């Protein structure tokens, strides 16, 4: 609003030679207020899901180079400037049910699985684990919280969600954040 008032003053200075200075000034003020409203706010939603999985960090020198598990917690934020204009989701960013379902489906795809960086285990090891009935999810990246946050974002964006931020908690106090 302050920006609109300052720009109104500039418009009035530019319009000094016109007979309709008041009309021109009001027109500028209305236009600038509309720009402020249009560019000023965002609507957002947040939901979260959890999953349990095991992983290890390839070429890491510390405890995490060994196979271990986490209760992962993923918090997803979506944002839009404009609410939906029609249908059952009129005046919403997105129906919470649709949002929660998408996030939970992606989390479920990793639940109770062994997250493995492609190429980090010998093919015979992968075959033996799969032969024993273990659920492996092969991922094209090192299975850090940072990479999982980005992976979640990519999966949800592919589903059409306007993701603004992902928080991927490896422990209750430690999380990685990704913003597209």
RABELKA-V914504 format. One record per pair of residues at least 12 apart in sequence whose C-alpha atoms are under 7 Angstrom apart, sorted by the first residue. I is the first residue (numbers start at 1). J is the second residue. D is the distance in whole Angstrom. If there is no record, write none. Layout:
[[I,J,D] [I,J,D]]
//
This chain:
[[1,33,7] [1,36,7] [4,29,6] [4,32,5] [4,33,6] [8,25,6] [8,28,6] [8,29,5] [11,25,6] [11,28,7] [12,25,5] [41,81,6] [42,79,6] [42,80,6] [42,81,5] [43,79,5] [43,80,5] [43,81,6] [43,93,7] [44,77,7] [44,78,5] [44,79,4] [44,80,7] [44,93,7] [45,77,6] [45,78,5] [45,79,7] [46,76,6] [46,77,5] [46,78,7] [47,75,6] [47,76,6] [47,77,7] [47,100,6] [48,74,5] [48,75,4] [48,76,6] [49,73,6] [49,74,5] [49,75,7] [49,103,7] [49,104,6] [49,107,7] [50,71,7] [50,72,5] [50,73,4] [50,74,6] [50,107,7] [51,71,6] [51,72,5] [51,73,7] [51,107,6] [51,108,7] [51,110,7] [51,111,5] [52,70,6] [52,71,5] [52,72,6] [52,111,5] [52,112,5] [53,69,5] [53,70,6] [53,71,7] [53,110,7] [53,111,6] [53,112,5] [53,113,5] [53,114,6] [53,115,7] [54,67,7] [54,68,5] [54,69,4] [54,70,6] [54,113,6] [54,114,5] [54,115,6] [55,67,6] [55,68,6] [55,69,6] [55,114,6] [55,115,5] [55,116,6] [55,143,7] [56,68,6] [57,142,7] [57,143,7] [58,120,6] [58,142,7] [70,170,6] [71,170,7] [72,169,6] [72,170,5] [72,171,7] [73,168,6] [73,169,5] [73,170,7] [74,166,7] [74,167,6] [74,168,5] [74,169,6] [75,166,6] [75,167,5] [75,168,7] [76,165,6] [76,166,5] [76,167,7] [77,163,6] [77,164,6] [77,165,5] [77,166,6] [78,161,7] [78,162,5] [78,163,4] [78,164,5] [78,165,7] [79,162,6] [79,163,7] [79,164,6] [80,93,6] [80,162,7] [113,135,5] [113,136,6] [113,137,6] [114,135,6] [114,136,5] [114,137,6] [115,136,6] [115,137,5] [115,138,6] [115,139,7] [115,143,7] [116,136,7] [116,137,6] [116,138,5] [116,139,6] [116,143,7] [117,138,6] [117,139,5] [117,140,6] [117,141,5] [117,142,5] [117,143,6] [118,138,6] [118,139,6] [118,140,5] [118,141,7] [145,168,6] [145,170,6] [145,175,7] [145,176,6] [146,176,5] [146,177,7] [149,166,6] [149,167,6] [149,168,5] [149,176,7] [149,177,6] [149,178,6] [150,178,6] [153,166,6] [164,179,6] [164,180,6] [165,177,7] [165,178,6] [165,179,5] [165,180,7] [166,178,5] [166,179,7]]
//
